[in-house]
Amino acid sequence: MGISRRNLYTDNLRQGTKDSALKEQILKILETNPSYGHRRVALALEIGKKRVRRVMKLFGIKPYKRKARWTKKKDWGNPLSKFPNLIKGSCPIKPRVYFAGDFTRLAWNQRIIYLATFMDLFTREIVGWSISTRHTTELVLEAFLDAIKTVGKPVVAHTDQGAEYNSKDYTNFLEGLGIQVSMSAKASPWENGYQESFYDNFKTDLGLEFERFETIGEFVEAIHKTINYYNHERIHTKLKTSPVKFKAKFLSRV
């Protein structure tokens, strides 16, 4: 075919050198962003995702990914919520329209720490959060108050039907502020998939060995740093940048 063996060997050698160099760049990105897949790595390196995927496959590089498990939540006999799902099929076009809230359990030295958060569904930014050793209405209210203090009131606040969110203290407080209460159907965590996905990646970024923190203060500090990293640095595949940078870019155009 008119191609010399020498040129073919040289081309393969050059490609192998390029692939090895890219491998090191990918590994460096994954050192500080362990849950990045090939799409986020490509965005971070500002190169094509197909090239990154090929090299990751070539060298067997895989990010750590926690598999989301949609499981039916236990029904403790709470009555069905009177509040419909107002975010289903929605597409916010600006910040402070839809907030989604949830909380998760973090096990540390035979103790359980609860983290409650609220996310702006347009920017995907965690706008409010609260930490406690108990999952109470006060926990989720403090997270919501933190969101209001940080960015202001939303039009709609969406959560699941947990007892904390179905409580009169929570729903009356929101309605008193003129905020519409929205809730997922019972035992349907996918209807609040924004928060479910956030916690899945958050726990990976926080690290799996929580016992490495000697005091609860160190653990809480790491939680705050991880949220700050998510908001300011972590690339969101849909946004192509971090939530805070996406918001700043949007606000600069309006």
C-alpha positions in Angstrom: 0.0 0.0 0.0 3.0 2.3 -0.2 3.5 2.5 3.6 7.0 1.6 4.9 7.4 -0.5 8.0 9.7 2.2 9.4 7.1 4.9 9.1 4.4 2.7 10.6 6.7 1.9 13.5 7.5 5.5 14.0 3.8 6.6 14.0 2.9 3.9 16.5 5.8 4.9 18.7 4.7 8.6 18.6 1.1 7.6 19.4 2.2 5.4 22.3 4.2 8.4 23.7 1.2 10.7 23.4 -1.1 8.1 25.0 1.4 7.7 27.9 1.5 11.4 28.4 -2.3 11.7 28.4 -2.4 8.8 30.8 -0.4 10.8 33.3 -2.6 13.8 32.9 -5.7 11.7 33.4 -4.3 10.2 36.6 -3.4 13.6 37.9 -7.0 14.8 37.4 -8.3 11.7 39.1 -6.1 12.3 42.2 -8.1 15.3 43.2 -11.4 14.3 41.4 -11.7 10.5 42.1 -15.3 10.2 40.8 -14.6 11.9 37.4 -15.6 9.7 34.4 -14.2 10.3 30.9 -16.6 13.1 30.2 -15.5 15.2 33.1 -11.9 14.4 32.6 -12.2 15.5 29.0 -13.8 18.8 30.1 -11.1 19.4 32.7 -8.3 18.8 30.1 -10.3 20.6 27.4 -9.8 17.7 24.9 -12.2 15.3 23.1 -14.0 12.8 25.3 -13.5 10.0 22.7 -9.7 10.4 23.1 -9.9 10.3 26.9 -12.2 7.3 26.8 -9.8 5.4 24.5 -6.7 6.1 26.7 -8.6 5.2 29.9 -9.7 1.9 28.4 -6.2 1.3 27.0 -4.6 1.6 30.4 -7.5 0.2 32.4 -8.1 3.5 34.2 -11.4 3.6 36.0 -12.8 6.2 38.4 -14.4 5.1 41.6 -18.1 5.2 41.1 -20.7 4.4 43.8 -23.6 2.7 42.2 -26.9 4.4 42.8 -29.4 2.0 44.3 -33.0 3.0 43.9 -34.7 1.0 46.7 -38.2 1.3 48.1 -38.1 3.2 51.3 -39.8 1.7 54.3 -43.3 3.0 54.9 -43.6 4.0 58.6 -47.3 4.6 58.3 -47.1 8.3 57.6 -50.2 9.6 55.7 -49.9 10.5 52.0 -48.7 14.0 51.5 -51.2 16.5 50.2 -48.5 18.2 48.2 -48.0 17.3 44.5 -44.7 17.0 42.7 -44.3 20.4 41.1 -40.8 19.8 39.6 -41.8 16.8 37.5 -41.1 17.7 33.8 -39.9 21.2 34.8 -37.0 23.0 33.2 -36.0 26.1 35.2 -34.5 28.9 33.1 -33.0 31.0 36.0 -31.8 30.6 39.6 -34.1 30.6 42.6 -37.1 29.0 41.0 -36.8 25.4 42.2 -34.9 24.2 45.2 -34.6 20.4 46.0 -33.8 19.2 49.5 -32.8 16.0 51.2 -30.6 14.6 53.9 -28.2 11.7 54.2 -26.5 9.6 56.9 -22.7 9.6 57.4 -21.2 7.0 59.7 -18.2 8.1 61.8 -16.6 6.1 64.6 -19.8 4.3 65.5 -21.8 7.5 65.4 -24.2 8.8 62.7 -23.9 12.4 61.4 -26.8 13.8 59.4 -26.2 16.2 56.5 -29.2 18.1 55.1 -28.9 20.1 51.9 -30.9 22.2 49.5 -29.9 22.6 45.8 -30.9 25.2 43.2 -32.0 23.0 40.3 -30.9 25.6 37.7 -27.3 26.1 38.8 -27.1 22.7 40.7 -25.4 24.6 43.5 -25.8 23.5 47.1 -27.2 26.8 48.4 -27.9 25.7 52.0 -26.9 22.9 54.4 -27.0 21.9 58.0 -25.2 19.2 60.0 -26.5 17.4 63.2 -26.4 14.2 65.1 -30.2 13.9 64.9 -32.5 13.9 61.9 -35.2 16.3 63.0 -37.4 19.0 61.5 -34.9 21.5 62.9 -32.1 19.9 60.8 -33.9 20.5 57.5 -35.3 23.9 58.5 -31.8 25.1 59.4 -30.6 23.9 55.9 -33.5 25.8 54.3 -32.8 28.9 56.3 -29.2 28.7 55.3 -30.3 28.6 51.6 -32.5 31.7 52.1 -29.7 33.6 53.8 -27.3 32.7 51.0 -29.3 33.3 47.9 -32.9 34.2 48.8 -36.3 32.5 48.6 -37.2 30.0 45.8 -40.6 29.8 44.2 -40.9 26.0 44.9 -39.1 23.8 47.4 -39.2 20.1 46.6 -38.4 17.1 48.9 -39.4 13.5 49.5 -42.2 12.7 51.9 -40.1 12.1 55.0 -41.6 12.9 58.4 -39.3 15.9 58.7 -40.6 17.5 55.5 -44.2 16.5 56.1 -44.2 18.1 59.6 -46.4 21.2 60.1 -43.4 23.2 61.3 -41.7 22.7 58.0 -44.7 23.1 55.6 -46.3 26.0 57.6 -42.9 27.8 57.6 -42.5 27.6 53.8 -46.1 28.4 53.1 -45.9 31.4 55.4 -43.1 32.7 53.2 -45.2 32.2 50.1 -43.1 29.3 48.9 -44.9 26.4 47.2 -44.3 23.0 48.8 -43.5 20.1 46.4 -43.0 16.4 47.2 -42.1 13.2 45.4 -44.5 10.3 45.4 -44.0 7.8 48.2 -41.1 5.4 47.8 -39.9 7.1 44.6 -36.4 8.4 45.3 -35.8 8.9 41.5 -38.3 11.8 41.7 -35.6 13.7 43.7 -32.8 12.3 41.6 -30.9 15.6 41.7 -30.1 15.2 45.4 -29.7 11.4 45.2 -27.0 11.9 42.5 -25.3 14.7 44.5 -25.0 12.5 47.7 -23.7 9.6 45.6 -20.8 11.7 44.3 -20.4 13.7 47.5 -19.6 10.6 49.5 -17.0 9.5 46.9 -15.4 13.0 47.0 -15.4 13.1 50.8 -13.6 9.7 50.9 -14.8 6.3 52.0 -12.7 5.9 55.2 -14.4 8.4 57.5 -12.6 7.0 60.5 -9.5 8.8 59.3 -10.8 11.9 61.0 -9.7 11.9 64.6 -12.4 14.3 65.9 -15.9 15.2 64.9 -14.7 18.8 64.2 -12.3 17.5 61.6 -15.1 15.4 60.0 -17.4 18.4 59.9 -14.7 20.6 58.4 -14.1 18.0 55.7 -17.8 18.0 54.9 -17.8 21.8 54.5 -14.7 21.6 52.3 -16.3 18.9 50.1 -19.4 21.0 49.5 -17.3 24.0 48.7 -15.3 21.9 46.2 -18.5 20.7 44.6 -19.9 24.2 44.3 -16.8 26.0 43.1 -14.6 23.4 41.4 -16.2 20.1 40.5 -17.3 20.0 36.9 -21.0 19.1 36.3 -21.4 17.3 33.0 -24.6 19.0 32.1 -23.2 22.5 33.0 -19.7 21.8 31.5 -18.3 23.7 34.5 -18.9 24.0 38.3 -22.2 25.3 39.6 -20.8 28.6 40.9 -19.0 29.3 37.6 -22.1 28.5 35.7 -24.2 30.9 37.8 -21.6 33.6 37.4 -21.6 33.2 33.6 -25.4 33.2 33.5 -25.7 36.4 35.6 -23.1 38.2 33.5 -25.4 37.8 30.5 -28.7 39.1 32.1 
